[in-house]
Amino acid sequence: MSQEIIGGSFRAAVAVTVLSMAMGWTLTMPAWADEAGAKNLFKAMSDYVSGQKTISFKYNSNVEIVTPDLQKLTFASSGAAIVNRPDKIRVTRTGGFADVELTYDGKSLGLYGKNLNAFTKIAMTGSLDEVIDTLRFDFGLEAPAADLLSSNPNETMMSNVTDTKDLGSGVIGGVECDHLAFRTLDTDWQIWITQGDKPRPCRFTITSKTLALAPEYTIEVTEWKDGSDVASDDFNLKTAADAKEVKVEELQGLDEIPNLSGKGDGQ
């Protein structure tokens, strides 16, 4: 949950390229599959995910920042999410410095900083899309895989795409996935989608092209469930008995990125 605009395979590719150049080899890149095919695969995923009334999953995320002295730092978090369309969600995230829970039951939005032992509740109504926008634009927070959980990921994510590639298959957590890559003016992003009749996201990476050293955000999805396999939830915010209720502007320290005061601000 961060300024979510904000791996190893990339580093390996760089290493191979550098080694090959040093030895005088020429690497021939494969011919990419047609763009229409890649767009169709992404739309199939979009239609499948948005068509599920209930979804739950666990996730691991990494967000990179670049300090003013060009040091790249990565912060890792894990959590879980449960969604009941059109207007209910519960998300947890635990990192090295924050333990956060977000709930929305169609009537109020709750934020609980367990590490702070403080919470806030905001009366509101509306769809999950409206909640995602409120978090993003009013509070500078992001639900994990927020755009992928929207009512129409294809419309949300493909509107500014300028280049599309189908990179073939890849394996995430032992599951064979279609590997797709897309470009916009400001970002490059990749997604791995399970093959078969239930195309859901396994990994999503977005890379900023406007910041030094191109920091990335990556989320890997595990233990995906949908439909009747999803456990029931009342989506009410549950806090410790001694937790303090505060105004939302007082609830600091919920972001994936720590306060680096005294160490230079991150980009």
PAMARVEX-530228 format. One record per residue: residue in three letters; x negated, y negated, z negated of N, C-alpha, C in turn. Coordinates in steps of 0.2 Angstrom, whole numbers, plus 2048, in hexadecimal, padded with zeros to 3 digits. Layout:
N
<ALA; <X; Y; Z>; <X; Y; Z>; <X; Y; Z>>
...
//
This chain:
267
<MET; <7FC; 806; 800>; <800; 800; 800>; <7FC; 7FA; 800>>
<SER; <7FA; 7F8; 806>; <7F5; 7F2; 805>; <7F7; 7EE; 80B>>
<GLN; <7F2; 7E9; 80D>; <7F3; 7E5; 813>; <7F1; 7EB; 818>>
<GLU; <7F7; 7EF; 819>; <7F6; 7F5; 81C>; <7F5; 7F4; 823>>
<ILE; <7F3; 7ED; 825>; <7F1; 7EE; 82C>; <7E9; 7EF; 82A>>
<ILE; <7EA; 7EE; 82A>; <7E5; 7F1; 829>; <7E6; 7F7; 82B>>
<GLY; <7BD; 82B; 83A>; <7B9; 82D; 835>; <7B3; 831; 837>>
<GLY; <7B4; 836; 833>; <7AE; 83A; 834>; <7AD; 83C; 83C>>
<SER; <7B3; 83D; 83F>; <7B2; 83F; 846>; <7AF; 839; 84A>>
<PHE; <7B1; 833; 848>; <7AF; 82D; 84C>; <7A7; 82C; 84B>>
<ARG; <7A5; 82D; 844>; <79E; 82D; 843>; <79A; 832; 847>>
<ALA; <79D; 838; 847>; <79A; 83E; 84B>; <799; 83C; 852>>
<ALA; <79E; 839; 855>; <79E; 837; 85C>; <799; 832; 85D>>
<VAL; <798; 82D; 859>; <793; 828; 859>; <78C; 82B; 859>>
<ALA; <78B; 830; 854>; <785; 833; 854>; <783; 837; 85A>>
<VAL; <788; 83B; 85D>; <786; 83F; 863>; <785; 83A; 869>>
<THR; <788; 834; 869>; <787; 830; 86F>; <780; 82D; 86E>>
<VAL; <77E; 82B; 868>; <777; 828; 867>; <772; 82D; 869>>
<LEU; <773; 833; 866>; <76E; 838; 867>; <76D; 83A; 86F>>
<SER; <773; 83A; 872>; <773; 83C; 879>; <76F; 836; 87D>>
<MET; <771; 830; 87B>; <76D; 82A; 87F>; <766; 82B; 87E>>
<ALA; <764; 82C; 878>; <75D; 82D; 876>; <759; 832; 87A>>
<MET; <75D; 837; 87C>; <75A; 83D; 87F>; <75B; 83C; 887>>
<GLY; <75E; 837; 889>; <75F; 836; 890>; <765; 839; 893>>
<TRP; <76A; 83C; 88F>; <76F; 83F; 891>; <775; 83A; 893>>
<THR; <779; 83C; 897>; <77F; 838; 899>; <785; 83C; 897>>
<LEU; <789; 839; 893>; <790; 83C; 891>; <795; 83B; 895>>
<THR; <799; 840; 898>; <79F; 83E; 89C>; <7A5; 83F; 898>>
<MET; <7A9; 83A; 897>; <7AF; 83A; 894>; <7B4; 83E; 898>>
<PRO; <7B8; 841; 894>; <7BE; 845; 898>; <7C3; 840; 89B>>
<ALA; <7C6; 843; 8A0>; <7CC; 83F; 8A3>; <7D2; 83F; 89E>>
<TRP; <7D4; 839; 89C>; <7DA; 839; 897>; <7E0; 83C; 89B>>
<ALA; <7E5; 83F; 897>; <7EB; 841; 899>; <7EF; 83A; 89B>>
<ASP; <7F4; 83B; 89F>; <7F8; 835; 8A1>; <7FB; 831; 89B>>
<GLU; <7FB; 82A; 89C>; <7FE; 826; 896>; <805; 828; 895>>
<ALA; <809; 82A; 89A>; <810; 82B; 899>; <811; 831; 894>>
<GLY; <80D; 836; 895>; <80D; 83C; 891>; <80C; 83A; 88A>>
<ALA; <807; 836; 888>; <805; 834; 882>; <80B; 830; 87E>>
<LYS; <80E; 82B; 882>; <813; 827; 880>; <819; 82C; 87E>>
<ASN; <81A; 831; 882>; <820; 836; 881>; <81F; 83A; 87B>>
<LEU; <818; 83C; 879>; <817; 83F; 873>; <818; 83B; 86D>>
<PHE; <816; 834; 86E>; <817; 830; 868>; <81F; 82F; 867>>
<LYS; <822; 82E; 86C>; <82A; 82D; 86C>; <82D; 833; 869>>
<ALA; <82B; 839; 86B>; <82E; 83F; 868>; <82D; 83F; 860>>
<MET; <827; 83D; 85E>; <826; 83D; 857>; <82A; 837; 854>>
<SER; <82A; 831; 857>; <82F; 82C; 854>; <836; 82E; 853>>
<ASP; <839; 832; 859>; <83F; 834; 858>; <841; 839; 853>>
<TYR; <83C; 83E; 852>; <83C; 843; 84D>; <83C; 840; 846>>
<VAL; <837; 83C; 845>; <837; 839; 83E>; <83C; 835; 83C>>
<SER; <83E; 830; 841>; <844; 82B; 83F>; <84A; 82F; 83F>>
<GLY; <84B; 835; 842>; <851; 839; 842>; <852; 83D; 83B>>
<GLN; <84D; 83D; 837>; <84D; 841; 831>; <850; 83C; 82B>>
<LYS; <856; 83E; 828>; <859; 83A; 823>; <855; 83A; 81D>>
<THR; <852; 840; 81B>; <84E; 841; 815>; <847; 843; 817>>
<ILE; <841; 840; 814>; <83A; 842; 815>; <837; 841; 80F>>
<SER; <832; 846; 80E>; <82D; 845; 808>; <826; 848; 80B>>
<PHE; <821; 845; 808>; <81A; 847; 80A>; <815; 844; 804>>
<LYS; <80F; 847; 805>; <80A; 844; 801>; <805; 841; 806>>
<TYR; <800; 83D; 803>; <7FC; 83A; 808>; <7F5; 838; 804>>
<ASN; <7F0; 838; 808>; <7EA; 835; 806>; <7E8; 82F; 80B>>
<SER; <7E6; 829; 808>; <7E4; 824; 80C>; <7DE; 821; 80B>>
<ASN; <7DB; 81E; 810>; <7D4; 81A; 80F>; <7D5; 813; 813>>
<VAL; <7D3; 80E; 80F>; <7D3; 807; 812>; <7CC; 804; 811>>
<GLU; <7CA; 802; 817>; <7C3; 7FF; 817>; <7C4; 7F7; 817>>
<ILE; <7BF; 7F4; 813>; <7BE; 7ED; 814>; <7B7; 7EB; 815>>
<VAL; <7B6; 7E5; 818>; <7AF; 7E3; 819>; <7AE; 7DC; 815>>
<THR; <7A9; 7DC; 811>; <7A7; 7D7; 80D>; <7A4; 7D1; 811>>
<PRO; <7A4; 7CB; 80F>; <7A0; 7C6; 812>; <799; 7C7; 814>>
<ASP; <796; 7CB; 810>; <78F; 7CD; 812>; <78F; 7D4; 816>>
<LEU; <794; 7D5; 81A>; <795; 7DB; 81E>; <794; 7E2; 81B>>
<GLN; <796; 7E3; 815>; <796; 7E9; 812>; <79D; 7EC; 813>>
<LYS; <79D; 7F2; 816>; <7A3; 7F5; 817>; <7A5; 7FA; 811>>
<LEU; <7AA; 7F9; 80E>; <7AC; 7FD; 808>; <7B3; 801; 80A>>
<THR; <7B4; 807; 807>; <7BA; 80B; 808>; <7BD; 80D; 801>>
<PHE; <7C3; 80B; 801>; <7C7; 80D; 7FB>; <7CC; 812; 7FC>>
<ALA; <7CC; 818; 7F8>; <7D0; 81D; 7F9>; <7D6; 81E; 7F4>>
<SER; <7DC; 820; 7F7>; <7E2; 821; 7F2>; <7E6; 827; 7F4>>
<SER; <7EA; 82A; 7F0>; <7EE; 82F; 7F2>; <7F5; 82E; 7EF>>
<GLY; <7FA; 831; 7F2>; <801; 830; 7EF>; <806; 834; 7F2>>
<ALA; <80C; 832; 7F1>; <812; 836; 7F4>; <817; 831; 7F6>>
<ALA; <81C; 834; 7FA>; <821; 830; 7FC>; <828; 834; 7FD>>
<ILE; <82D; 831; 7FC>; <834; 835; 7FD>; <838; 82F; 800>>
<VAL; <83C; 831; 806>; <840; 82C; 809>; <847; 82F; 80A>>
<ASN; <84C; 82B; 809>; <853; 82D; 80B>; <856; 828; 80E>>
<ARG; <856; 829; 815>; <859; 823; 819>; <861; 823; 818>>
<PRO; <863; 81C; 818>; <860; 817; 81B>; <85D; 812; 816>>
<ASP; <85D; 813; 810>; <85C; 80E; 80B>; <859; 810; 804>>
<LYS; <855; 815; 804>; <852; 818; 7FE>; <84B; 81A; 7FF>>
<ILE; <846; 819; 7FB>; <83F; 81B; 7FB>; <83C; 81B; 7F4>>
<ARG; <838; 81F; 7F3>; <833; 81F; 7ED>; <82C; 821; 7F0>>
<VAL; <827; 81D; 7EE>; <820; 81E; 7F0>; <81C; 81D; 7EA>>
<THR; <817; 821; 7E9>; <812; 821; 7E4>; <80B; 820; 7E7>>
<ARG; <807; 81D; 7E4>; <800; 81D; 7E6>; <7FB; 81C; 7E0>>
<THR; <7F6; 820; 7E0>; <7F1; 820; 7DB>; <7EA; 81F; 7DE>>
<GLY; <7E6; 81A; 7DC>; <7E0; 819; 7DF>; <7DB; 819; 7D9>>
<GLY; <7D5; 816; 7DA>; <7D0; 816; 7D4>; <7D2; 811; 7CF>>
<PHE; <7D6; 80C; 7D1>; <7D7; 806; 7CC>; <7DF; 804; 7CC>>
<ALA; <7E3; 808; 7CF>; <7EA; 806; 7CF>; <7EE; 80D; 7CF>>
<ASP; <7F4; 80D; 7CC>; <7F9; 812; 7CC>; <800; 80F; 7CC>>
<VAL; <802; 810; 7D2>; <808; 80C; 7D4>; <80E; 810; 7D6>>
<GLU; <814; 80E; 7D5>; <81A; 811; 7D7>; <81F; 80C; 7DA>>
<LEU; <822; 80D; 7E0>; <827; 809; 7E3>; <82D; 80D; 7E4>>
<THR; <833; 80A; 7E2>; <839; 80D; 7E3>; <83E; 808; 7E6>>
<TYR; <843; 80A; 7EA>; <848; 806; 7ED>; <84E; 80B; 7EE>>
<ASP; <854; 809; 7EA>; <85A; 80D; 7EA>; <85F; 80A; 7EE>>
<GLY; <85E; 805; 7F2>; <863; 802; 7F6>; <866; 7FC; 7F2>>
<LYS; <864; 7FB; 7EC>; <867; 7F6; 7E8>; <862; 7F1; 7E5>>
<SER; <85C; 7F5; 7E3>; <856; 7F1; 7E0>; <850; 7F4; 7E2>>
<LEU; <84B; 7F0; 7E3>; <844; 7F2; 7E4>; <840; 7F1; 7DE>>
<GLY; <83D; 7F7; 7DC>; <839; 7F7; 7D6>; <831; 7F8; 7D8>>
<LEU; <82D; 7F5; 7D4>; <826; 7F6; 7D4>; <823; 7F7; 7CD>>
<TYR; <81F; 7FC; 7CC>; <81D; 7FE; 7C6>; <815; 7FF; 7C6>>
<GLY; <812; 7FB; 7C3>; <80A; 7FC; 7C2>; <809; 800; 7BC>>
<LYS; <808; 807; 7BD>; <807; 80B; 7B7>; <801; 809; 7B3>>
<ASN; <7FC; 807; 7B7>; <7F5; 805; 7B4>; <7F6; 7FF; 7B0>>
<LEU; <7FB; 7FB; 7B2>; <7FC; 7F4; 7AF>; <802; 7F5; 7A9>>
<ASN; <805; 7FA; 7A9>; <80B; 7FB; 7A5>; <810; 7F6; 7A6>>
<ALA; <811; 7F4; 7AC>; <816; 7EE; 7AD>; <819; 7F0; 7B4>>
<PHE; <820; 7ED; 7B4>; <824; 7EE; 7BA>; <828; 7E8; 7BC>>
<THR; <82B; 7E8; 7C2>; <830; 7E3; 7C4>; <835; 7E6; 7C8>>
<LYS; <83B; 7E3; 7C7>; <841; 7E6; 7CB>; <844; 7E0; 7CF>>
<ILE; <845; 7E1; 7D5>; <848; 7DB; 7D9>; <84E; 7DE; 7DD>>
<ALA; <854; 7DA; 7DB>; <85A; 7DC; 7DE>; <85A; 7DA; 7E6>>
<MET; <85C; 7DF; 7EA>; <85C; 7DE; 7F1>; <860; 7E4; 7F4>>
<THR; <863; 7E3; 7FA>; <866; 7E8; 7FE>; <863; 7E8; 805>>
<GLY; <864; 7EE; 808>; <862; 7EE; 80F>; <85F; 7F4; 811>>
<SER; <85C; 7F5; 817>; <85A; 7FB; 81A>; <852; 7FC; 818>>
<LEU; <84F; 802; 819>; <848; 803; 818>; <844; 7FE; 81C>>
<ASP; <846; 7FD; 822>; <843; 7F8; 826>; <842; 7F1; 823>>
<GLU; <848; 7EF; 820>; <848; 7E9; 81C>; <843; 7E9; 816>>
<VAL; <843; 7EE; 812>; <83F; 7EF; 80D>; <838; 7EF; 80F>>
<ILE; <836; 7F2; 814>; <82F; 7F2; 817>; <82D; 7EB; 818>>
<ASP; <831; 7E7; 81B>; <830; 7E0; 81D>; <82F; 7DC; 817>>
<THR; <833; 7DD; 812>; <833; 7D9; 80C>; <82C; 7DA; 808>>
<LEU; <82A; 7E1; 808>; <824; 7E2; 805>; <81E; 7DF; 808>>
<ARG; <81E; 7E0; 80F>; <819; 7DD; 813>; <818; 7D6; 813>>
<PHE; <81E; 7D2; 815>; <81D; 7CB; 816>; <81E; 7C7; 810>>
<ASP; <822; 7CA; 80B>; <823; 7C6; 805>; <81E; 7C7; 7FF>>
<PHE; <81C; 7CD; 7FF>; <817; 7CF; 7F9>; <810; 7D2; 7FC>>
<GLY; <80F; 7D2; 802>; <809; 7D4; 805>; <807; 7DC; 803>>
<LEU; <80C; 7E0; 802>; <80B; 7E7; 801>; <80E; 7EB; 806>>
<GLU; <80B; 7F1; 807>; <80D; 7F6; 80C>; <80F; 7FD; 809>>
<ALA; <814; 800; 80B>; <816; 807; 80A>; <811; 80B; 80E>>
<PRO; <80F; 811; 80C>; <80B; 815; 810>; <80E; 817; 816>>
<ALA; <80B; 816; 81C>; <80E; 818; 823>; <814; 815; 824>>
<ALA; <815; 80E; 822>; <81B; 80A; 822>; <81E; 80A; 829>>
<ASP; <81A; 809; 82E>; <81D; 808; 835>; <81F; 80F; 837>>
<LEU; <81C; 814; 835>; <81E; 81B; 837>; <825; 81D; 834>>
<LEU; <826; 81A; 82E>; <82C; 81B; 82B>; <832; 817; 82D>>
<SER; <831; 812; 831>; <836; 80D; 833>; <83C; 811; 837>>
<SER; <841; 80D; 839>; <846; 811; 83C>; <845; 812; 844>>
<ASN; <840; 80F; 846>; <83E; 810; 84D>; <836; 80F; 84E>>
<PRO; <832; 814; 84C>; <82B; 813; 84D>; <828; 811; 854>>
<ASN; <82C; 814; 859>; <82A; 813; 85F>; <82A; 80C; 861>>
<GLU; <830; 809; 860>; <831; 802; 861>; <82C; 7FD; 85D>>
<THR; <82B; 7FF; 857>; <827; 7FB; 853>; <820; 7FB; 855>>
<MET; <81D; 801; 856>; <816; 802; 857>; <814; 801; 85E>>
<MET; <818; 802; 863>; <816; 803; 86A>; <817; 7FC; 86E>>
<SER; <81A; 7F7; 86B>; <81C; 7F1; 86E>; <816; 7ED; 871>>
<ASN; <810; 7ED; 86D>; <80B; 7E9; 86F>; <805; 7EE; 872>>
<VAL; <806; 7F4; 873>; <801; 7F9; 876>; <7FF; 7F7; 87D>>
<THR; <7F8; 7F6; 87E>; <7F6; 7F5; 885>; <7F2; 7FB; 888>>
<ASP; <7F0; 800; 884>; <7ED; 805; 887>; <7EF; 80C; 883>>
<THR; <7EF; 811; 886>; <7F2; 817; 883>; <7ED; 81D; 886>>
<LYS; <7EC; 822; 881>; <7E8; 828; 883>; <7EA; 82E; 87F>>
<ASP; <7EB; 833; 883>; <7EC; 83A; 880>; <7E5; 83D; 87F>>
<LEU; <7E3; 83E; 879>; <7DC; 841; 878>; <7DC; 848; 877>>
<GLY; <7E1; 84C; 879>; <7E2; 853; 878>; <7E4; 855; 871>>
<SER; <7E1; 85A; 86F>; <7E4; 85D; 868>; <7DE; 85C; 863>>
<GLY; <7E0; 85C; 85D>; <7DC; 85C; 857>; <7DF; 85F; 852>>
<VAL; <7DB; 861; 84D>; <7DE; 865; 847>; <7DD; 861; 841>>
<ILE; <7E3; 860; 83D>; <7E3; 85D; 837>; <7E5; 861; 832>>
<GLY; <7E2; 863; 82C>; <7E4; 867; 827>; <7E6; 86E; 82A>>
<GLY; <7E3; 870; 82F>; <7E4; 877; 832>; <7EA; 877; 836>>
<VAL; <7ED; 871; 838>; <7F3; 870; 83C>; <7F1; 86D; 843>>
<GLU; <7F2; 870; 848>; <7F1; 86E; 84F>; <7F5; 868; 851>>
<CYS; <7F2; 862; 853>; <7F6; 85C; 854>; <7F4; 859; 85B>>
<ASP; <7F8; 855; 85E>; <7F7; 851; 864>; <7F4; 84B; 861>>
<HIS; <7EE; 849; 864>; <7EA; 843; 862>; <7EB; 83E; 867>>
<LEU; <7EE; 838; 865>; <7EF; 833; 86A>; <7EC; 82D; 867>>
<ALA; <7EA; 828; 86C>; <7E6; 822; 86A>; <7EA; 81C; 86E>>
<PHE; <7EB; 817; 86B>; <7EE; 811; 86E>; <7EA; 80B; 86C>>
<ARG; <7EB; 806; 870>; <7E7; 7FF; 86F>; <7EC; 7F9; 870>>
<THR; <7EB; 7F4; 86B>; <7EF; 7EE; 86C>; <7E9; 7E9; 86C>>
<LEU; <7EB; 7E2; 86C>; <7E6; 7DD; 86D>; <7E2; 7DD; 866>>
<ASP; <7E5; 7DE; 861>; <7E2; 7DD; 85A>; <7DF; 7E4; 857>>
<THR; <7E2; 7E9; 859>; <7E1; 7F0; 856>; <7E0; 7F5; 85B>>
<ASP; <7DC; 7FB; 858>; <7DD; 801; 85C>; <7E0; 806; 856>>
<TRP; <7E4; 80A; 859>; <7E7; 80F; 854>; <7E7; 816; 857>>
<GLN; <7E7; 81B; 853>; <7E7; 822; 855>; <7EC; 826; 850>>
<ILE; <7EF; 82B; 853>; <7F4; 82F; 84F>; <7F3; 836; 851>>
<TRP; <7F4; 83A; 84C>; <7F4; 842; 84E>; <7FB; 844; 84C>>
<ILE; <7FE; 847; 850>; <805; 849; 850>; <805; 851; 850>>
<THR; <809; 854; 84C>; <809; 85C; 84C>; <80D; 85E; 853>>
<GLN; <80A; 863; 855>; <80D; 866; 85B>; <813; 86A; 85A>>
<GLY; <818; 86B; 85E>; <81D; 86F; 85D>; <824; 86B; 85D>>
<ASP; <829; 86E; 85A>; <830; 86B; 85A>; <831; 867; 854>>
<LYS; <82C; 866; 850>; <82D; 861; 84A>; <827; 85C; 84A>>
<PRO; <826; 858; 84F>; <820; 854; 850>; <820; 84E; 84B>>
<ARG; <81C; 84F; 846>; <81B; 84A; 840>; <814; 848; 840>>
<PRO; <813; 842; 83D>; <80C; 83F; 83C>; <808; 843; 837>>
<CYS; <802; 845; 839>; <7FD; 848; 835>; <7F8; 843; 832>>
<ARG; <7F6; 83F; 837>; <7F1; 83A; 835>; <7F2; 833; 839>>
<PHE; <7F1; 82E; 836>; <7F1; 827; 83A>; <7EB; 823; 838>>
<THR; <7E8; 820; 83D>; <7E2; 81C; 83C>; <7E3; 815; 840>>
<ILE; <7E2; 80F; 83D>; <7E3; 809; 840>; <7DC; 805; 83F>>
<THR; <7D9; 803; 844>; <7D3; 7FF; 844>; <7D4; 7F8; 846>>
<SER; <7D1; 7F3; 842>; <7D2; 7EC; 844>; <7CC; 7EA; 848>>
<LYS; <7CE; 7E7; 84E>; <7C9; 7E5; 853>; <7C7; 7DD; 852>>
<THR; <7CA; 7DA; 84D>; <7C9; 7D3; 84C>; <7C5; 7D1; 846>>
<LEU; <7C3; 7D7; 842>; <7BE; 7D6; 83C>; <7B8; 7D9; 83D>>
<ALA; <7B3; 7D6; 83A>; <7AC; 7D9; 83B>; <7AC; 7E0; 839>>
<LEU; <7A8; 7E5; 83C>; <7A7; 7EC; 83B>; <7AD; 7F0; 83C>>
<ALA; <7B3; 7ED; 83E>; <7B9; 7F0; 840>; <7BB; 7F5; 83A>>
<PRO; <7BE; 7F2; 835>; <7C0; 7F6; 82F>; <7C6; 7FA; 831>>
<GLU; <7C7; 800; 82E>; <7CD; 805; 830>; <7D1; 806; 82A>>
<TYR; <7D7; 808; 82B>; <7DC; 80B; 826>; <7DE; 812; 829>>
<THR; <7DD; 817; 825>; <7DF; 81E; 827>; <7E4; 821; 821>>
<ILE; <7E9; 824; 824>; <7EE; 828; 81F>; <7EE; 82F; 822>>
<GLU; <7ED; 833; 81E>; <7EE; 83B; 820>; <7F4; 83D; 81C>>
<VAL; <7F9; 840; 81F>; <7FF; 843; 81C>; <7FF; 84A; 81B>>
<THR; <801; 84C; 815>; <801; 853; 814>; <808; 855; 810>>
<GLU; <809; 85B; 810>; <80F; 85E; 80D>; <816; 85B; 80F>>
<TRP; <816; 85A; 816>; <81C; 857; 819>; <822; 85B; 818>>
<LYS; <828; 858; 816>; <82E; 85C; 815>; <833; 857; 818>>
<ASP; <839; 85A; 81B>; <83E; 856; 81D>; <845; 85A; 81C>>
<GLY; <84A; 857; 81D>; <851; 85A; 81C>; <852; 85D; 816>>
<SER; <855; 863; 815>; <856; 867; 80F>; <850; 869; 80B>>
<ASP; <84A; 869; 80E>; <844; 86A; 80A>; <842; 865; 805>>
<VAL; <845; 85F; 806>; <843; 859; 802>; <847; 85A; 7FB>>
<ALA; <843; 859; 7F6>; <846; 859; 7EF>; <84A; 853; 7EE>>
<SER; <850; 853; 7EA>; <854; 84E; 7E9>; <851; 849; 7E4>>
<ASP; <853; 842; 7E5>; <850; 83D; 7E1>; <855; 837; 7E0>>
<ASP; <855; 834; 7DA>; <85A; 82F; 7D9>; <857; 828; 7DB>>
<PHE; <851; 828; 7DC>; <84D; 822; 7DF>; <84E; 81C; 7D9>>
<ASN; <84F; 81E; 7D3>; <84F; 819; 7CE>; <848; 818; 7CB>>
<LEU; <846; 812; 7C9>; <83F; 810; 7C7>; <83F; 813; 7C0>>
<LYS; <83A; 817; 7BE>; <839; 81A; 7B7>; <833; 817; 7B4>>
<THR; <833; 814; 7AF>; <82D; 811; 7AC>; <82C; 814; 7A5>>
<ALA; <826; 812; 7A2>; <824; 814; 79B>; <829; 810; 797>>
<ALA; <82A; 812; 791>; <82F; 80F; 78C>; <82C; 808; 78A>>
<ASP; <826; 807; 78A>; <823; 801; 788>; <820; 7FD; 78E>>
<ALA; <822; 7FF; 794>; <820; 7FB; 79A>; <823; 7F4; 79A>>
<LYS; <820; 7EF; 79C>; <822; 7E8; 79B>; <825; 7E6; 7A2>>
<GLU; <82B; 7E3; 7A2>; <82E; 7E0; 7A8>; <82B; 7D9; 7A9>>
<VAL; <829; 7D8; 7AF>; <826; 7D1; 7B1>; <829; 7CF; 7B8>>
<LYS; <827; 7C9; 7B9>; <829; 7C6; 7C0>; <824; 7C9; 7C5>>
<VAL; <827; 7CA; 7CB>; <823; 7CD; 7D0>; <81C; 7CA; 7D2>>
<GLU; <81C; 7C3; 7D1>; <816; 7C0; 7D2>; <811; 7C1; 7CC>>
<GLU; <813; 7C4; 7C7>; <80E; 7C5; 7C1>; <80C; 7CC; 7C2>>
<LEU; <80E; 7D0; 7C6>; <80D; 7D7; 7C7>; <807; 7D8; 7CC>>
<GLN; <801; 7D7; 7CA>; <7FB; 7D7; 7CE>; <7F7; 7DE; 7CD>>
<GLY; <7F3; 7DF; 7D2>; <7EF; 7E5; 7D2>; <7F2; 7EB; 7D4>>
<LEU; <7F7; 7EA; 7D9>; <7FA; 7F0; 7DC>; <7F8; 7F2; 7E3>>
<ASP; <7F3; 7EE; 7E5>; <7F0; 7EF; 7EC>; <7EB; 7F5; 7EC>>
<GLU; <7EA; 7F7; 7F2>; <7E5; 7FD; 7F3>; <7DE; 7FA; 7F2>>
<ILE; <7DD; 7F3; 7F3>; <7D7; 7F0; 7F3>; <7D6; 7EC; 7EC>>
<PRO; <7D1; 7EE; 7E9>; <7D0; 7EA; 7E2>; <7CE; 7E3; 7E3>>
<ASN; <7CE; 7DF; 7DE>; <7CC; 7D8; 7DE>; <7C4; 7D9; 7DD>>
<LEU; <7C1; 7D6; 7E3>; <7BA; 7D6; 7E3>; <7B7; 7CF; 7E1>>
<SER; <7BA; 7CC; 7DD>; <7B8; 7C5; 7DB>; <7B1; 7C6; 7D8>>
<GLY; <7AC; 7C1; 7DA>; <7A6; 7C1; 7D8>; <7A1; 7C6; 7DC>>
<LYS; <7A4; 7CA; 7E1>; <7A1; 7CE; 7E5>; <7A2; 7CC; 7EC>>
<GLY; <7A5; 7C7; 7ED>; <7A7; 7C5; 7F4>; <7AE; 7C7; 7F6>>
<ASP; <7B2; 7C3; 7FA>; <7B8; 7C5; 7FC>; <7B8; 7CA; 802>>
<GLY; <7BC; 7CF; 802>; <7BC; 7D4; 808>; <7C0; 7D0; 80D>>
<GLN; <7BF; 7D3; 814>; <7C2; 7D1; 819>; <7C9; 7D5; 81A>>
//
